[in-house]
């Protein structure tokens, strides 16, 4: 498995959770559970991805700017998660913030898969691609 395959697997989990989240209503146990699951998945993915994908890409001139941009997007999503935490789940603007998070998340995942992966494929060796995947998956498994 390469780092790209490992990340895509995690991206699908995030896409599924954000889709489920915006379909929930009010201050329900379902909404609370899905939100907690999504927060956890985003956190462990973000930490592992930055360590095992973006740090190596920041060391290369060709991918440094894209990697920094993607890390900045992680912080933007963190801020939206914090807004959701600070807003009552049954407040009228909670769903709007959740949809903002969905938009940001989908944009980030798509950009990563369609732009960053292609650039990274050019600067990482085959061994790096598999080693990074192994390290990434170990960290995800440990924190899940």
C-alpha positions as CSV (number, residue, x, y, z in Angstrom):
1,X,0.0,0.0,0.0
2,X,1.2,3.5,-0.8
3,X,0.6,6.6,1.2
4,X,-1.9,7.7,-1.4
5,X,-4.0,4.6,-0.9
6,X,-3.8,4.9,2.8
7,X,-5.0,8.5,2.8
8,X,-7.8,7.8,0.3
9,X,-9.2,5.1,2.7
10,X,-9.3,7.7,5.5
11,X,-10.8,10.3,3.2
12,X,-13.7,8.0,2.5
13,X,-14.4,7.7,6.2
14,X,-14.4,11.5,6.6
15,X,-16.7,12.0,3.5
16,X,-19.1,9.5,4.9
17,X,-19.2,11.0,8.4
18,X,-19.6,14.6,7.2
19,X,-22.4,13.5,4.8
20,X,-24.2,11.8,7.7
21,X,-23.6,14.8,10.0
22,X,-25.3,17.3,7.8
23,X,-28.3,15.0,7.4
24,X,-28.9,15.1,11.2
25,X,-31.4,17.4,12.9
26,X,-31.5,19.1,16.3
27,X,-29.8,18.2,19.5
28,X,-30.0,14.4,19.1
29,X,-27.8,11.6,20.3
30,X,-27.2,10.7,16.7
31,X,-25.9,14.1,15.8
32,X,-23.7,14.2,18.9
33,X,-22.3,10.7,18.2
34,X,-21.6,11.4,14.5
35,X,-20.0,14.8,15.4
36,X,-17.8,13.2,18.0
37,X,-16.7,10.4,15.5
38,X,-16.0,13.0,12.9
39,X,-13.9,15.2,15.3
40,X,-11.9,12.2,16.3
41,X,-11.3,11.0,12.7
42,X,-10.3,14.5,11.6
43,X,-7.9,14.9,14.5
44,X,-6.1,11.5,14.1
45,X,-6.0,11.9,10.3
46,X,-4.7,15.4,10.5
47,X,-1.9,14.6,13.0
48,X,-0.8,11.5,11.1
49,X,-1.0,13.1,7.7
50,X,1.0,16.1,8.7
51,X,3.7,13.9,10.2
52,X,3.8,11.2,7.6
53,X,2.9,13.1,4.4
54,X,3.2,16.8,4.7
55,X,6.5,17.0,6.6
56,X,8.3,15.0,3.9
57,X,6.7,17.1,1.2
58,X,7.8,20.3,2.9
59,X,11.3,19.2,2.5
60,X,11.0,19.3,-1.3
61,X,10.9,22.5,-3.3
62,X,8.3,21.3,-5.7
63,X,5.7,20.4,-3.0
64,X,6.6,22.7,-0.2
65,X,4.0,25.4,-1.0
66,X,1.2,22.9,-1.6
67,X,2.0,21.1,1.6
68,X,1.9,24.3,3.6
69,X,-1.4,25.3,2.0
70,X,-2.9,22.0,3.0
71,X,-1.7,22.2,6.6
72,X,-3.3,25.7,6.7
73,X,-6.5,24.2,5.5
74,X,-6.3,21.7,8.4
75,X,-6.3,24.7,10.8
76,X,-9.3,26.3,9.0
77,X,-11.2,23.1,9.5
78,X,-10.1,23.0,13.2
79,X,-11.6,26.4,13.6
80,X,-14.9,25.3,12.2
81,X,-15.0,22.3,14.5
82,X,-14.4,24.7,17.4
83,X,-17.3,26.9,16.3
84,X,-19.5,23.8,16.2
85,X,-18.4,22.8,19.7
86,X,-19.2,26.4,20.9
87,X,-22.6,26.4,19.3
88,X,-25.7,24.6,20.6
89,X,-26.5,21.7,18.4
90,X,-30.1,22.8,18.1
91,X,-29.2,26.4,17.2
92,X,-30.3,27.6,13.7
93,X,-26.7,28.3,12.7
94,X,-25.2,25.0,13.8
95,X,-26.2,23.3,10.5
96,X,-24.8,26.2,8.5
97,X,-21.4,25.9,10.2
98,X,-21.5,22.1,9.7
99,X,-22.2,22.7,6.0
100,X,-19.3,25.2,5.9
101,X,-17.1,22.4,7.4
102,X,-18.4,20.0,4.8
103,X,-17.6,22.4,2.0
104,X,-14.1,23.0,3.4
105,X,-13.4,19.3,4.0
106,X,-14.6,18.2,0.6
107,X,-12.6,20.9,-1.1
108,X,-9.5,19.9,0.9
109,X,-9.8,16.2,0.2
110,X,-10.5,16.8,-3.5
111,X,-7.6,19.2,-3.8
112,X,-5.3,16.7,-2.0
113,X,-6.3,13.8,-4.2
114,X,-6.3,15.6,-7.5
115,X,-3.3,18.0,-7.1
116,X,-1.1,17.2,-4.1
117,X,-1.0,13.5,-4.7
118,X,0.2,14.0,-8.3
119,X,2.9,16.4,-7.2
120,X,3.9,14.1,-4.4
121,X,4.1,11.2,-6.7
122,X,6.9,12.9,-8.6
123,X,9.0,13.8,-5.5
124,X,8.6,10.7,-3.4
125,X,10.4,7.4,-4.2
126,X,8.5,4.2,-4.3
127,X,10.1,3.1,-1.0
128,X,9.0,6.4,0.6
129,X,5.4,5.9,-0.6
130,X,5.2,2.5,1.0
131,X,7.2,3.4,4.2
132,X,5.1,6.5,4.7
133,X,1.9,4.5,4.3
134,X,3.1,2.0,6.9
135,X,4.0,4.7,9.4
136,X,0.7,6.5,8.7
137,X,-1.4,3.4,9.2
138,X,0.4,2.5,12.4
139,X,-0.3,5.9,13.9
140,X,-4.0,5.8,12.8
141,X,-4.4,2.3,14.3
142,X,-2.8,3.3,17.5
143,X,-5.0,6.4,17.9
144,X,-8.3,5.0,16.6
